[in-house]
């Protein structure tokens, strides 16, 4: 099974949305925090911004339920873990 890290990102004091979206650092910086692990199906749903908890596999629902507000605001992303 493939494992994905769930990341919560934030941007500190960006002057405009273009800089935020492009990860361009205008004398400010971004932050990233690992907030959990999910399976491949959940990772796909997180990337699509799905907020219906019933759409997620049972084993990941507890993690996803905790992160729903951040998923709705687009602050959550996933990254595959290669082992």
C-alpha positions, -999 to 999 in steps of 0.1 A, spaced: 0 0 0 13 35 -8 14 59 21 9 97 17 19 124 42 -8 150 48 8 185 49 -7 216 62 8 247 46 6 284 53 21 315 40 32 343 62 25 379 51 25 374 14 16 407 -4 -4 391 -31 -21 358 -42 1 353 -72 32 351 -50 14 327 -26 2 304 -54 36 303 -72 55 298 -39 75 329 -48 90 343 -17 86 381 -15 108 385 16 84 363 35 82 325 39 59 295 38 55 270 65 47 233 62 36 209 89 31 171 86 -3 164 102 -9 127 94 -7 98 70 -34 85 46 -38 60 19 -38 65 -19 -76 69 -23 -78 95 5 -48 114 -10 -66 117 -43 -98 130 -25 -78 155 -5 -61 168 -36 -96 173 -52 -108 191 -21 -136 166 -13 -152 175 21 -178 147 23 -163 125 51 -183 95 38 -163 96 5 -131 87 24 -120 51 32 -130 41 68 -93 38 79 -86 74 71 -118 91 83 -105 100 118 -76 119 103 -96 135 76 -124 146 100 -98 164 121 -85 182 90 -118 191 72 -117 228 80 -82 231 65 -92 210 35 -121 233 29 -98 263 30 -73 247 6 -45 245 32 -40 207 30 -19 189 4 -4 154 2 30 140 -7 38 103 -14 62 86 9 88 64 -9 100 35 12 
